[in-house]
């Protein structure tokens, strides 16, 4: 799901308060925020299960220098 402009603005404001300033791999402070909400699903031995399964929506941040990624729970971010 792509975020609209208002959602992106709210996300950036929220992340300014919660994201570590430095990457713990390379110590850079240059993060790219992906404006797409992804999901992580419960693993079922390689098969896809639709219906009663846990799904967690996530926002991903990527370090512009080393590529380290941080996943944040979109529900907790609001």
N, C-alpha and C positions, 0 to 999 in steps of 0.2 A: 504494500500500500504506500503510495507516495503521499508525503505531507503537503498540505497547502501552505501558502505564504504565512498565514497567521500561526499555524502550527509550528512552522520552522522558526519563527521569531520567538515563540514561547519556549521552544526546545533550546535554542541558543541561550536565552536568559537563564533557564533552569540549569543548563550545563556549566555556565560560568560559575555557578555556586557549588557544583558537585564534582566536576571533573578535575583529576589531578593536573597540576600545571605542567609537570614534567613526565615524559615517558619513562617508565621504569627500566626499559631496555637501553635506550640511547641518550636519555636525559634531555631530549628535544622538548619544546613546548609548542610544536606546530602540528595541530590535529585537524583532520578533515572529518566533518560530520556528514554521514550518509543521510540523505533526506527520505529514505525509504524505510518503512518498518518491516522487519523480517520476522520469521517465527522459527522457534526451535520446537521440535516435536519429540514426544516420548519415543524411544527406540523400541522396536518390536521385531528383533532378529532379522532386520533387513526388509521386512514387508511393510507396506503402507497400510496403516489402520485409520479408517475414517470413522468419526463418531466419538465414542467415549475414550478419549486419550488426552493427556495433558499437552497444551500448547502454550508457549511463553512468547509474547511479542517482544522484540528487541530492537534497540537502536545501536548501530555500530559506529565506533570512532576509529580512525586509522591514523597512526603516526605518519606524517609526510616524509620523514627521514628514513626510518627503518621498516615501516610497514606493520609494526605491532598493532594488534587490534584489541579494542575493549568493547565488550558487549554490555549494554545496560538494559535492565528490564523496563520496557516502555510503560507498564502499568505503574511501577513505582515512581517514574518520572512524572506521571500525571498526564 
